[in-house]
Every structure is written in structure tokens, then in C-alpha cells.
Amino acid sequence: MLSPGYIAFDMVRTKANPSKGKSKKVNHLGEARGRQKNMRSIVQSEIRRLQKTTDHLVPRAPFARLVREILQKQISQNRCFGSTHNSDFKVTKEFLECIHEACELYLNTFFEDLNFLA
């Protein structure tokens, strides 16, 4: 039986010379370089994948809802159709495709310019 105040410790085996295994290389932020390299390769592979595709980056349905919402607000605020104002309007598929293409082109050039400045 142990006397009060006695703390029992389990014996832990330790090597006489600790192994000189892989030491973590650290960047200037204190993060491991391996993780940074892995994230960099993931980002580069995603960039290559996106550069190969020709489809839109912004999905069509949410973009169409956004355009319709903006048009609805502008028409109701400006009353641009006079006293016979009718809030119901039709947006053609060609109009949405044109606006979609123009918006994505603008966003792409904007991000390219940001990347150039970085």
C-alpha cells in the first residue's frame, strides 16, 4: 500500500541517443514547409484544370437570378417605363449568355491584374 503523498510514475523507456530522424523544416511563418509545398501543388493542379476548361466559372442559374433581381430593382426604382410600368419582363437566353460572358471576362482580367500587382 502506498503512503499518502506518494505519487506513482510509470517507467517510460527512452533511448540513450534520440533518433536523428526527419526534423521539420519551418518557413518564415513557423509553418511546416511540407504542408506548404503540398498546398502549392494542389493550387497549381487546380489552376491547370481550370485553364483547360472552357465552361463558365459562375453557374448559370444563380447568375440569371442575380441579373433578374438587379433588373427588377432598377426598373422599380427608376420607373423608366412611365405610368404604364409593368414589373414583369422577359430576359432572353442570348441576353443572359452575353452578360454572363462579359462579366466573367471582366472578373478574369481583374484577377489577372491583381495577380500581376501581387
C-alpha positions as CSV (number, residue, x, y, z in Angstrom):
1,M,0.0,0.0,0.0
2,L,1.2,3.5,-0.9
3,S,1.7,6.1,1.7
4,P,-0.3,9.4,1.4
5,G,1.5,12.0,-0.7
6,Y,3.4,9.3,-2.7
7,I,2.9,9.7,-6.5
8,A,3.4,6.7,-8.6
9,F,5.1,7.2,-12.0
10,D,5.2,4.6,-14.8
11,M,8.6,3.9,-16.1
12,V,9.0,5.2,-19.7
13,R,11.7,3.7,-21.9
14,T,13.9,6.3,-23.5
15,K,16.7,5.8,-26.0
16,A,20.2,6.7,-24.9
17,N,20.6,8.7,-28.2
18,P,17.4,10.1,-29.5
19,S,16.9,9.4,-33.2
20,K,18.1,12.0,-35.6
21,G,15.0,11.5,-37.8
22,K,13.4,14.0,-40.0
23,S,13.4,17.4,-38.5
24,K,10.6,19.7,-39.5
25,K,11.7,22.4,-41.8
26,V,10.0,25.6,-41.0
27,N,9.3,28.6,-43.2
28,H,9.4,32.3,-42.0
29,L,5.9,32.0,-40.6
30,G,6.6,29.0,-38.4
31,E,4.6,26.6,-40.6
32,A,6.0,23.3,-41.9
33,R,7.3,23.5,-45.4
34,G,5.9,20.1,-46.4
35,R,2.3,21.3,-45.9
36,Q,3.0,24.5,-47.8
37,K,4.5,22.5,-50.7
38,N,1.5,20.2,-50.7
39,M,-1.0,23.1,-50.7
40,R,1.1,24.8,-53.5
41,S,0.8,21.7,-55.7
42,I,-2.9,21.4,-55.0
43,V,-3.4,25.0,-56.1
44,Q,-1.3,24.6,-59.2
45,S,-3.1,21.5,-60.3
46,E,-6.5,23.3,-59.8
47,I,-5.2,26.3,-61.9
48,R,-4.1,23.9,-64.7
49,R,-7.5,22.2,-64.6
50,L,-9.4,25.5,-64.7
51,Q,-7.2,26.8,-67.6
52,K,-8.1,23.7,-69.7
53,T,-11.9,24.2,-69.3
54,T,-13.9,26.5,-71.4
55,D,-17.2,26.4,-69.4
56,H,-18.3,29.2,-67.2
57,L,-16.9,29.5,-63.6
58,V,-20.1,31.1,-62.3
59,P,-23.1,28.8,-62.6
60,R,-25.8,29.9,-65.0
61,A,-28.9,29.6,-62.7
62,P,-27.6,31.8,-59.8
63,F,-26.2,34.3,-62.3
64,A,-29.6,34.5,-64.1
65,R,-31.4,35.1,-60.8
66,L,-28.9,37.8,-59.9
67,V,-29.3,39.6,-63.2
68,R,-33.1,39.4,-63.0
69,E,-33.0,40.7,-59.4
70,I,-30.8,43.7,-60.4
71,L,-33.1,44.5,-63.4
72,Q,-36.2,44.3,-61.2
73,K,-34.7,46.7,-58.7
74,Q,-33.5,49.1,-61.4
75,I,-36.9,49.1,-63.1
76,S,-38.8,49.6,-59.9
77,Q,-36.5,52.4,-58.7
78,N,-36.3,54.4,-61.9
79,R,-39.8,53.9,-63.2
80,C,-38.2,54.0,-66.6
81,F,-41.3,52.8,-68.4
82,G,-43.6,55.7,-67.4
83,S,-47.0,55.3,-65.8
84,T,-47.7,52.0,-67.6
85,H,-45.0,50.4,-65.5
86,N,-45.1,46.6,-65.6
87,S,-42.6,44.8,-63.4
88,D,-43.0,41.6,-65.4
89,F,-40.3,41.4,-68.1
90,K,-38.7,38.6,-70.1
91,V,-34.9,38.1,-70.3
92,T,-33.8,36.2,-73.4
93,K,-31.3,33.4,-73.3
94,E,-29.0,35.3,-75.6
95,F,-29.0,38.4,-73.4
96,L,-28.1,36.3,-70.3
97,E,-25.3,34.5,-72.2
98,C,-23.9,37.8,-73.4
99,I,-24.0,39.4,-69.9
100,H,-22.5,36.2,-68.4
101,E,-19.6,36.1,-70.8
102,A,-18.9,39.8,-70.3
103,C,-19.0,39.5,-66.5
104,E,-16.7,36.5,-66.5
105,L,-14.2,38.2,-68.9
106,Y,-14.2,41.3,-66.6
107,L,-13.6,39.2,-63.5
108,N,-10.8,37.2,-65.2
109,T,-9.0,40.3,-66.3
110,F,-9.5,41.9,-62.9
111,F,-7.9,38.9,-61.1
112,E,-5.1,38.7,-63.7
113,D,-4.3,42.3,-62.9
114,L,-4.4,41.6,-59.2
115,N,-2.1,38.7,-59.7
116,F,0.3,40.9,-61.7
117,L,0.4,43.5,-59.0
118,A,1.0,41.0,-56.2
